[in-house]
Amino acid sequence: MNIKQTLEKTASEIPHKEAIVLDAQRITYGELDEASNKVANALLELGMKKGTHVAILMSHSPEWVINYFGVVKGGGVAVLVNPALKTPELDFLLRDSDSEILLTEKEFSRMISSVLPHIPLLKHVIEVDADSYTKMVANSSSMSPTSDIKDEDEATIIYTSGVLGRQKGVVHTHASLMGTPPIVSTAIQRRREDTIIDPARFSHLFGLCEVLLGSVGTGSTIVLMPNFTPRAVLEAVEKEKGSILFGVPAMYNALALMRGEVLRDYNLDSLRLAVTAGAKSFPKLMETLEGKFGLSLYEVYGLTEVSAVSISTFNSRKLGTVGKPICSLKILDDSGKEAPKGEIGEAVFNAPWAMKGYYKAPELTAQVLKDGWFYTGDLVRMDEDGYLEYVEKKSFIIVTSSGLKIGPSEVEFVLLSHPSVAEAAYVGIDDGYGGQIPTAFVVPKEGQNATSEELASLCYQNLADFKLPKRIEFVDSIPKTASGKIDRKKLKETELPQN
């Protein structure tokens, strides 16, 4: 079943059930189906054809959901854009993705107004909070578009630093996006009567597949939280009688550390489980979370390229692990042979819902997809009971506490653009608590000086906030491997001076 059919089926069965809630906005499945049909038909009238790339740069809102379904219902390919990105990053992404239409909001179009006229294929910039959009959609048909959509048709492109450490578009079909949501829903026993509390953005695969598409498939209600705070979660759970919470470990860490007397001010009886993904969680804090909130925590392990590949289930959980694999798995040692249980190796999966490939990058696709097997670059190990533990990124990709991935080269290129910088290296250094301190090591050019403030400002102007260095260290030289590459392993072992 493709994405269009999934929404239409649920809407036909429960048209009056609430689908999306944000404060006073309450949209039923019938209204979501009709509103997305109007968007689809309006875009088709505008010139969108099957396979047209339509970028979505919007906040976490009901309008995001309506427009996403509108694009894919009309046969377009939705290019999902992280709203945390800065102008230079958005410029690259819109160019690389060959987007012809941009659906956005006034605040974002103002931010990137200087680059929009220079995006070669971009024909239309549509602000969904403008009167022109309201009129365009109002005059459009609410009937289901007659687009001939097949399961193997491309549906979405999501950009990630992911496995190879540079921004690239991951192409997913309707079938690959719809592969894991039913499996995850069964694993966590998601039901039609469930209310989902959701701070996870839909521009990331976890939010798109396991929150949005999974909930639409079961007919659950999704309560959107554009800005996460622990108290906002408690208020949402109490007000909306939330039963399932989706998020990343950093969110759950903050909730686990809340004082008991604060929690007692809220009625949290409806909350029965939480689902985490995106980064390695800390078992002790997760145990504390379960005890304080009286819920069960489920972990999902996946990648943008292959979605969920290992999950905890209601009858098979072990804190500190990502549950058991839901597709074929090999754990390979450095020689390419299968590692014995208990030994660390690279996770290699064969999943029927893997990506179609990287957009316009067949050589990169060939590096990670070999004979149907996806080479993750992730280090994992499996215990004697078959539970999988995620260890770390093999390629030294920096993973923030919220699970966002940073390709070191992206930051290094920005640092090297400063006229006084000769060399730069960006790594995540162990903070002693299981997390990483994103640290930039900089070698100044001989006879020249650059200050930490200058470099921090340069990064701020060109990079999303989550990619910014937490520390900038000036050094005389950067260690290299025998082949002349940056020795990231050695840098990661650097003891940082106390601030």
Buried (B, 14 or more C-beta within 10 A) or exposed (E): EBBBBBBBBBBEEBBEBBBBBBEEEBBBBBBBBBBBBBBBBBBBEBEBEBEBBBBBBBBBBBBBBBBBBBBBBBBBBBBBBBBBBBBBBBBBBBBBBBBBBBBBBEEBBEBBEEBBEEBEEBEBBBBBBBEEBEEBBEEBBBEBBEBEBEBEBBBBBBBBBBBBBBBBBBBBBBBBBBBBBBBBBBBBBBEEEBBBBBBBBBBBBBBBBBBBBBBBBBBBBBBBBBEBEBEBBBEBBBEBBBBBBBBBBBBBBBBBEBEEEEBEEBEBEBBBBBBBBBBBBBBEBBBBBBEBBEBBBBBBBBBBBBBBBBBBBEEBBBBBBBBBBBBEBBBBEEEEEEBEEEEBBBBBBBBEBBBBBBBEBEEBBEBBBEEEBBBBBBBBBBEEEEBBBBEBBBBBBBBBBBBBBBBBBBBBBBBBEBEBBBBBBBBBBBEEEBBBBBBBBBBBEEEEEBEBEBBBEBBBEBBBEBBBBBBBBBBEEBBEEEEEEBBBEEBBEBEEEEE
